[in-house]
C-alpha cells in the first residue's frame, strides 16, 4: 500500500495552473474533470496533469503546495515546464 501524498499542478483549459495535493492522484484528476474537484477548476475543464512530486505525509504535502502557490507565475510555469 502506497502511503505517500502527491503535490500536483494541473493546466486548466484557459491555460491557468492549479496546485493541489492528493493521496490518490488519478482519482483526484478524474474528480477535477468530472466537475467535482476544486471550485476553481469546475469552470476551467478539462484539466491536464503537468507536474507531480511525492511527499512523505500530508503535512509535507501541504507545505510544498503552499511553496508552489507562492511562486510568481513565471517561476511556476518554469517549474512545470509549461
Backbone torsions as a table, in degrees:
resi	resn	phi	psi	omega
1	UNK	NA	131.8	-177.9
2	UNK	-89.4	116.4	-177.9
3	UNK	-98.0	6.3	-176.9
4	UNK	-81.1	155.6	174.2
5	UNK	-101.3	160.2	-179.8
6	UNK	-124.2	136.6	169.3
7	UNK	-102.4	130.4	-175.4
8	UNK	-135.9	157.9	173.6
9	UNK	-129.0	130.8	174.8
10	UNK	-115.3	149.1	173.3
11	UNK	-98.4	126.2	-179.7
12	UNK	-84.9	169.9	-177.6
13	UNK	-63.1	-23.0	177.8
14	UNK	-91.8	12.5	179.3
15	UNK	74.3	3.3	175.2
16	UNK	-76.5	162.4	-179.2
17	UNK	-113.2	140.0	177.2
18	UNK	-124.1	133.1	-179.4
19	UNK	-113.1	137.2	179.3
20	UNK	-153.9	-177.8	176.5
21	UNK	-128.4	154.8	178.6
22	UNK	-159.7	150.6	173.7
23	UNK	-85.6	-42.7	178.2
24	UNK	-112.7	93.7	-171.3
25	UNK	-62.3	-47.7	-178.6
26	UNK	-59.1	-43.0	-180.0
27	UNK	-65.0	-36.9	-179.6
28	UNK	-67.4	-41.0	178.4
29	UNK	-64.3	-40.3	176.6
30	UNK	-61.1	-39.7	177.5
31	UNK	-61.2	-45.5	179.0
32	UNK	-57.7	-46.8	-176.3
33	UNK	-72.9	-18.7	176.5
34	UNK	-89.5	-0.6	-179.3
35	UNK	81.9	13.3	-179.0
36	UNK	-109.7	9.0	179.7
37	UNK	-89.5	-145.0	-178.6
38	UNK	-64.8	148.6	178.4
39	UNK	-55.6	-38.3	-178.2
40	UNK	-59.7	-40.5	-174.0
41	UNK	-85.4	-13.8	-176.2
42	UNK	-57.5	-41.1	-178.5
43	UNK	-95.3	8.3	-177.3
44	UNK	-125.1	31.6	-178.9
45	UNK	-83.6	155.1	-1.5
46	UNK	-80.5	159.5	175.2
47	UNK	-108.2	152.5	179.4
48	UNK	-126.6	129.6	178.0
49	UNK	-68.3	124.1	-179.7
50	UNK	-119.1	-12.4	-178.2
51	UNK	-159.9	141.9	175.1
52	UNK	-151.4	148.7	170.9
53	UNK	-146.9	153.5	-178.0
54	UNK	-96.2	155.2	177.4
55	UNK	-134.7	147.0	-176.0
56	UNK	-70.6	-24.3	-179.2
57	UNK	-154.6	172.7	-176.0
58	UNK	-62.2	-41.0	-179.6
59	UNK	-61.0	-43.6	178.4
60	UNK	-65.1	-38.9	178.8
61	UNK	-64.4	-43.1	178.9
62	UNK	-63.7	-40.1	178.9
63	UNK	-64.7	-43.7	-179.8
64	UNK	-67.5	-38.8	176.4
65	UNK	-58.1	-45.6	179.4
66	UNK	-61.2	-43.5	178.3
67	UNK	-58.4	-45.9	-178.6
68	UNK	-65.8	-41.3	-179.7
69	UNK	-64.6	-25.1	-180.0
70	UNK	-81.8	-12.1	-179.4
71	UNK	-67.1	144.9	171.5
72	UNK	-62.6	156.1	-176.6
73	UNK	-54.6	-40.3	-179.0
74	UNK	-66.1	-39.6	179.6
75	UNK	-69.4	-37.0	178.5
76	UNK	-66.1	-41.7	178.7
77	UNK	-65.7	-36.6	176.3
78	UNK	-64.7	-41.8	179.6
79	UNK	-59.6	-45.1	-175.8
80	UNK	-88.7	-5.8	177.9
81	UNK	73.6	32.3	179.0
82	UNK	-106.0	NA	NA
